[in-house]
Amino acid sequence: MREKRQQLVITFATTTGAMAMEKFCMEQKIAGRLIPVPREIRAGCGLAWKTEPKLRESMVETLRDHGLTWEEMYVLEL
């Protein structure tokens, strides 16, 4: 069985927002991937971005600087 570890999960109000995040992160070579929203949380759309928790502060700054919107950020054991 796979060992769980903390992950930063970023949720979005719309699928369009999640897809924009994926495109942006791929272009900028930011680690992470789209995942289904974990059942522990709720979100406007069914997709979330998963990445390392240590990136939280830089992600907030980067997303704001580039006009990307998100709902919430959570650190979860996944």
N, C-alpha and C positions, 0 to 999 in steps of 0.2 A: 504494500500500500504506500502511496505517495505521501511524503511528509508535508503537512500544511505549513505555510509561512506567511508572514504579513505581506499584503499587497495594497497598493493605493488603487482605489476604484473610483473612477470619475463618471458620473451619470449625466445624461442629457435629456432635455425636454422633447427633442425630436430625433428621428432617425437621420435627418439631414445634418443635424449638429454632430452626431456621432461619426457620420461618414466624413464630414469636414475635418474632424479631429484626426481620423485615421490618415487622411490624405496629407494633412499638415505634418503629422509626426513622421510619416514615411519620408516626406521631402526633407525634413530637418534631421533625419536619422535619430529620432528620439525613441528610445526603447519602449516597447509595450505592444499591446494588441487589443482588438475589439473582442469582447466576450459577452455572452448573455448576462443580463443583470442578475446578480446572485439573489436567491430568494430571501436573504436576510434583510434586504433593502427594497425600496420601491423607487421607480423612476418613470418619467413621462414616456420614454420609449423603452424598448426591450434590450437595448445595447448599452454597454459601458466600456470605458477604456481601462485596461489594467496595466500597471507599471510598478516600479519600485517605490516604496514609501519615502525613501530619501530624496526623491525628485519633487515632492509636494510643493515646497516653496518656489522652486524654479518653474514648475508647471503653472502655478497661479500667475506668476509674473509674465511668463511667455505667452500664455493664452490671452491675458488682458492686453498685452502689447500688440497682439495680432488680431484682436477683435473676435476671438472665438468664445462662445458662450457654453456654459455647463450648468447643471443643476446643483450637484453636491459632490464633495470629495469625502471618501471614507477610507479608513485603513482597516482591512478585514483579514482574517486568517483564511486563506484559500489554498 
